[in-house]
Amino acid sequence: MLQEDLYEIKMSPCCKGEVQPASATSGAHQASILVQTNIQVAQSQVEEARKLSAEADKKLAETKVEEIQRMAEYNAFLEGSEEHEVHEAYLRED
């Protein structure tokens, strides 16, 4: 292996040139790929959490509607039974 293969020359705007070991730039590249992968995983997890949250909100709204319907039916039942009791009271002869 040649000595030149072990080092890369990095040109930066502030410096004329900076010599870094090739392994350091390779490690930085791998770290960059790892960070990008982790960001993509996090974004997909956030997307999944938003989807689950939207589904939960929909189910909660449906449950609230069902509860309101049951309460309305129960109130109608109570009102109907009260009317029935009132009518019976008028029919009694005391």
Sequence and secondary structure as in RCSB ss.txt:
>XXXX:A:sequence
MLQEDLYEIKMSPCCKGEVQPASATSGAHQASILVQTNIQVAQSQVEEARKLSAEADKKLAETKVEEIQRMAEYN
AFLEGSEEHEVHEAYLRED
>XXXX:A:secstr
  GGGGEEEE  SSSS EEEEHHHHHHHHHHHHHHHHHHHHHHHHHHHHHHHHHHHHHHHHHHHHHHHHHHHHHH
HHHHHHHHHHHHHHHH   
